Amino acid sequence: MSQIREESQARKPKGPIRFQIQLNEEQKLAKEQILAHDITLLKGAAGSAKTLLACNVSLDLLFKKEVDRIYVARPFVYTENEKLGALPGGISEKLIGLTTPIIDNMYNLYNKEKIDALLSEGIISILPLAFMRGMTLNNSVIILDEFQNAKLSQVYTALSRLGKNSKMIITGDMSQCDLPSKSESGFGFFKTLEDAGIVKIITLKTNHRHELVERITKIYLEIKD
């Protein structure tokens, strides 16, 4: 271990991190499982707080000096083949705009100024899948958000970036798949990896949005096919 990392470990906070939103019992149990596994998939319907939980665990590990960085990746299916040129601004501005749900969850969990500072310093990094090849992500938490929209090759590319002392937290829900054909999704690969003892899959069931969201989702699932 390097001197810098030893010093970082020595400065670990002693008490729990104080988040602005407290986890319920389902989320606490899920968090225990995430901490116990290197790769975890969080499944659940819209409103089940998959992304918020992924952000909670990631920030917790970062603030406790268990990891050095947080990387966030999303498959941007609505920017055909992840070509970012259709959106205004430079790459950073485009990526921040497309990952607003994740950043908003971090704002809800913790101090906005602190999160903005971590983004500015690159400690929290938005990483497009197209840029991942050749990277090894050590001492990090990698959030792979909305991965029902990732193709099998993208799933493999992302998973194969996992480095030493790192965790991956994947979120997704096939009922929200935006690919032209659901058969293009690589989401089913995670079940194969769970059967091989590589990935832990957790299904979140509690709705954290308006009570009507659960009813809307139920009706949507009945008529969409």
Contacts in CASP RR format, 6 or more apart in sequence:
PFRMAT RR
TARGET T0000
AUTHOR 0000-0000-0000
METHOD contacts of the structure
MODEL  1
MSQIREESQARKPKGPIRFQIQLNEEQKLAKEQILAHDITLLKGAAGSAK
TLLACNVSLDLLFKKEVDRIYVARPFVYTENEKLGALPGGISEKLIGLTT
PIIDNMYNLYNKEKIDALLSEGIISILPLAFMRGMTLNNSVIILDEFQNA
KLSQVYTALSRLGKNSKMIITGDMSQCDLPSKSESGFGFFKTLEDAGIVK
IITLKTNHRHELVERITKIYLEIKD
1 9 0 8 1.000
5 68 0 8 1.000
5 139 0 8 1.000
8 65 0 8 1.000
8 68 0 8 1.000
9 65 0 8 1.000
11 65 0 8 1.000
12 64 0 8 1.000
12 65 0 8 1.000
13 63 0 8 1.000
13 64 0 8 1.000
13 65 0 8 1.000
17 59 0 8 1.000
17 60 0 8 1.000
17 63 0 8 1.000
17 64 0 8 1.000
19 56 0 8 1.000
19 59 0 8 1.000
19 60 0 8 1.000
19 109 0 8 1.000
19 110 0 8 1.000
20 108 0 8 1.000
20 109 0 8 1.000
20 110 0 8 1.000
21 52 0 8 1.000
21 56 0 8 1.000
21 108 0 8 1.000
21 109 0 8 1.000
23 31 0 8 1.000
23 53 0 8 1.000
23 56 0 8 1.000
24 206 0 8 1.000
26 204 0 8 1.000
26 205 0 8 1.000
26 206 0 8 1.000
27 49 0 8 1.000
27 53 0 8 1.000
27 56 0 8 1.000
27 204 0 8 1.000
27 206 0 8 1.000
30 42 0 8 1.000
30 53 0 8 1.000
30 202 0 8 1.000
30 204 0 8 1.000
31 53 0 8 1.000
31 56 0 8 1.000
31 57 0 8 1.000
33 40 0 8 1.000
33 200 0 8 1.000
33 202 0 8 1.000
34 40 0 8 1.000
34 42 0 8 1.000
34 53 0 8 1.000
34 57 0 8 1.000
34 167 0 8 1.000
34 169 0 8 1.000
34 200 0 8 1.000
34 202 0 8 1.000
35 57 0 8 1.000
36 200 0 8 1.000
37 167 0 8 1.000
37 199 0 8 1.000
37 200 0 8 1.000
38 162 0 8 1.000
38 166 0 8 1.000
38 167 0 8 1.000
38 168 0 8 1.000
39 159 0 8 1.000
39 162 0 8 1.000
39 167 0 8 1.000
39 168 0 8 1.000
39 170 0 8 1.000
39 193 0 8 1.000
39 198 0 8 1.000
39 199 0 8 1.000
39 200 0 8 1.000
40 167 0 8 1.000
40 168 0 8 1.000
40 169 0 8 1.000
40 170 0 8 1.000
40 199 0 8 1.000
40 200 0 8 1.000
40 201 0 8 1.000
40 202 0 8 1.000
41 147 0 8 1.000
41 170 0 8 1.000
41 171 0 8 1.000
41 172 0 8 1.000
41 190 0 8 1.000
41 194 0 8 1.000
41 199 0 8 1.000
41 200 0 8 1.000
41 201 0 8 1.000
41 202 0 8 1.000
42 50 0 8 1.000
42 53 0 8 1.000
42 54 0 8 1.000
42 169 0 8 1.000
42 170 0 8 1.000
42 171 0 8 1.000
42 172 0 8 1.000
42 202 0 8 1.000
42 204 0 8 1.000
43 50 0 8 1.000
43 171 0 8 1.000
43 172 0 8 1.000
43 173 0 8 1.000
43 201 0 8 1.000
43 202 0 8 1.000
43 203 0 8 1.000
43 204 0 8 1.000
44 50 0 8 1.000
44 172 0 8 1.000
44 173 0 8 1.000
44 203 0 8 1.000
44 204 0 8 1.000
44 205 0 8 1.000
45 173 0 8 1.000
45 175 0 8 1.000
45 207 0 8 1.000
45 214 0 8 1.000
45 217 0 8 1.000
46 173 0 8 1.000
46 175 0 8 1.000
46 176 0 8 1.000
46 209 0 8 1.000
46 213 0 8 1.000
46 217 0 8 1.000
47 207 0 8 1.000
47 208 0 8 1.000
47 209 0 8 1.000
47 213 0 8 1.000
48 173 0 8 1.000
48 204 0 8 1.000
48 205 0 8 1.000
48 206 0 8 1.000
48 207 0 8 1.000
48 208 0 8 1.000
49 204 0 8 1.000
49 206 0 8 1.000
49 208 0 8 1.000
50 171 0 8 1.000
50 172 0 8 1.000
50 173 0 8 1.000
50 204 0 8 1.000
51 101 0 8 1.000
51 102 0 8 1.000
51 105 0 8 1.000
51 143 0 8 1.000
51 145 0 8 1.000
51 171 0 8 1.000
52 105 0 8 1.000
52 108 0 8 1.000
52 109 0 8 1.000
52 208 0 8 1.000
53 204 0 8 1.000
54 143 0 8 1.000
54 145 0 8 1.000
54 169 0 8 1.000
54 171 0 8 1.000
55 102 0 8 1.000
55 105 0 8 1.000
55 106 0 8 1.000
55 109 0 8 1.000
55 143 0 8 1.000
56 109 0 8 1.000
57 141 0 8 1.000
57 167 0 8 1.000
57 169 0 8 1.000
58 70 0 8 1.000
58 141 0 8 1.000
58 143 0 8 1.000
58 169 0 8 1.000
59 70 0 8 1.000
59 106 0 8 1.000
59 109 0 8 1.000
59 110 0 8 1.000
61 67 0 8 1.000
61 141 0 8 1.000
61 167 0 8 1.000
62 68 0 8 1.000
62 69 0 8 1.000
62 70 0 8 1.000
62 118 0 8 1.000
62 123 0 8 1.000
62 124 0 8 1.000
62 141 0 8 1.000
67 139 0 8 1.000
67 140 0 8 1.000
67 141 0 8 1.000
67 165 0 8 1.000
67 166 0 8 1.000
67 167 0 8 1.000
68 123 0 8 1.000
68 139 0 8 1.000
68 140 0 8 1.000
69 122 0 8 1.000
69 123 0 8 1.000
69 124 0 8 1.000
69 125 0 8 1.000
69 137 0 8 1.000
69 139 0 8 1.000
69 140 0 8 1.000
69 141 0 8 1.000
70 118 0 8 1.000
70 123 0 8 1.000
70 124 0 8 1.000
70 125 0 8 1.000
70 140 0 8 1.000
70 141 0 8 1.000
70 142 0 8 1.000
70 143 0 8 1.000
71 125 0 8 1.000
71 127 0 8 1.000
71 137 0 8 1.000
71 140 0 8 1.000
71 141 0 8 1.000
71 142 0 8 1.000
71 143 0 8 1.000
72 99 0 8 1.000
72 102 0 8 1.000
72 124 0 8 1.000
72 125 0 8 1.000
72 126 0 8 1.000
72 127 0 8 1.000
72 142 0 8 1.000
72 143 0 8 1.000
72 145 0 8 1.000
73 126 0 8 1.000
73 127 0 8 1.000
73 128 0 8 1.000
73 129 0 8 1.000
73 132 0 8 1.000
73 142 0 8 1.000
73 143 0 8 1.000
73 144 0 8 1.000
73 145 0 8 1.000
73 158 0 8 1.000
74 98 0 8 1.000
74 99 0 8 1.000
74 102 0 8 1.000
74 129 0 8 1.000
74 144 0 8 1.000
74 145 0 8 1.000
74 146 0 8 1.000
74 149 0 8 1.000
75 82 0 8 1.000
75 129 0 8 1.000
75 146 0 8 1.000
75 147 0 8 1.000
75 149 0 8 1.000
75 150 0 8 1.000
75 151 0 8 1.000
75 154 0 8 1.000
76 82 0 8 1.000
76 84 0 8 1.000
76 98 0 8 1.000
76 128 0 8 1.000
77 149 0 8 1.000
77 178 0 8 1.000
77 179 0 8 1.000
78 178 0 8 1.000
79 85 0 8 1.000
79 86 0 8 1.000
79 87 0 8 1.000
79 98 0 8 1.000
80 86 0 8 1.000
82 128 0 8 1.000
82 129 0 8 1.000
82 130 0 8 1.000
84 91 0 8 1.000
84 94 0 8 1.000
84 95 0 8 1.000
84 128 0 8 1.000
85 94 0 8 1.000
87 94 0 8 1.000
87 97 0 8 1.000
87 98 0 8 1.000
88 94 0 8 1.000
91 128 0 8 1.000
92 126 0 8 1.000
95 126 0 8 1.000
95 128 0 8 1.000
96 103 0 8 1.000
96 119 0 8 1.000
96 126 0 8 1.000
99 126 0 8 1.000
99 145 0 8 1.000
101 145 0 8 1.000
102 143 0 8 1.000
102 145 0 8 1.000
103 115 0 8 1.000
103 119 0 8 1.000
106 115 0 8 1.000
106 124 0 8 1.000
107 115 0 8 1.000
115 124 0 8 1.000
118 124 0 8 1.000
129 150 0 8 1.000
129 154 0 8 1.000
129 157 0 8 1.000
129 158 0 8 1.000
132 157 0 8 1.000
132 158 0 8 1.000
132 161 0 8 1.000
133 157 0 8 1.000
134 161 0 8 1.000
135 161 0 8 1.000
136 161 0 8 1.000
136 163 0 8 1.000
137 161 0 8 1.000
137 162 0 8 1.000
137 163 0 8 1.000
137 166 0 8 1.000
138 163 0 8 1.000
138 164 0 8 1.000
138 165 0 8 1.000
138 166 0 8 1.000
139 164 0 8 1.000
139 165 0 8 1.000
139 166 0 8 1.000
140 163 0 8 1.000
140 166 0 8 1.000
140 167 0 8 1.000
141 166 0 8 1.000
141 167 0 8 1.000
141 168 0 8 1.000
141 169 0 8 1.000
142 158 0 8 1.000
142 161 0 8 1.000
142 162 0 8 1.000
142 166 0 8 1.000
142 167 0 8 1.000
142 168 0 8 1.000
142 169 0 8 1.000
143 168 0 8 1.000
143 169 0 8 1.000
143 170 0 8 1.000
143 171 0 8 1.000
144 150 0 8 1.000
144 158 0 8 1.000
144 168 0 8 1.000
144 169 0 8 1.000
144 170 0 8 1.000
144 171 0 8 1.000
145 170 0 8 1.000
145 171 0 8 1.000
145 172 0 8 1.000
146 171 0 8 1.000
146 172 0 8 1.000
146 176 0 8 1.000
147 155 0 8 1.000
147 158 0 8 1.000
147 170 0 8 1.000
147 171 0 8 1.000
147 172 0 8 1.000
147 187 0 8 1.000
148 172 0 8 1.000
148 173 0 8 1.000
148 174 0 8 1.000
148 176 0 8 1.000
148 177 0 8 1.000
148 185 0 8 1.000
148 187 0 8 1.000
149 177 0 8 1.000
149 178 0 8 1.000
149 179 0 8 1.000
149 185 0 8 1.000
150 158 0 8 1.000
150 185 0 8 1.000
150 186 0 8 1.000
150 187 0 8 1.000
151 179 0 8 1.000
151 184 0 8 1.000
151 185 0 8 1.000
151 186 0 8 1.000
152 185 0 8 1.000
152 186 0 8 1.000
152 189 0 8 1.000
154 186 0 8 1.000
155 186 0 8 1.000
155 187 0 8 1.000
155 189 0 8 1.000
155 190 0 8 1.000
156 189 0 8 1.000
158 168 0 8 1.000
159 168 0 8 1.000
159 193 0 8 1.000
162 168 0 8 1.000
170 190 0 8 1.000
170 199 0 8 1.000
172 187 0 8 1.000
174 182 0 8 1.000
174 185 0 8 1.000
174 187 0 8 1.000
175 217 0 8 1.000
175 220 0 8 1.000
175 221 0 8 1.000
175 224 0 8 1.000
177 185 0 8 1.000
177 187 0 8 1.000
179 185 0 8 1.000
190 199 0 8 1.000
190 201 0 8 1.000
191 201 0 8 1.000
193 199 0 8 1.000
194 200 0 8 1.000
194 201 0 8 1.000
207 213 0 8 1.000
207 214 0 8 1.000
END
